[in-house]
Amino acid sequence: MPDVTDNRSEHEFEIVVDGHRAVAAYQMEDDTIVFTHTIVPEAIEGRGVGSRLIRAALDSARDRKLKVIPQCPFVAAYIERHPEYRDLL
């Protein structure tokens, strides 16, 4: 699977799979990253793209020592299923 990139100018983590772009949009507030929404095109749903995208975004937040606010239900559900990321909240 392709790498996830942080498109900071657009405030989106993104991954392109089979020509389809999935994104996790965010806003920065000081030392906090607020995930506002996640979009995974229907053509690539069910292949783990969303999970790969969010895992990379959360790992980036950890590396940058940011706190996370998961306004996006997909990000919140991911953190609920993966307790190793709860310390970011």
Secondary structure, DSSP 8 states (H G I E B T S, - for coil): ----EEETTTTEEEEEETTEEEEEEEEEETTEEEEEEEE--GGGTTSSHHHHHHHHHHHHHHHTT-EEEE-SHHHHHHHHH-GGGGGG-
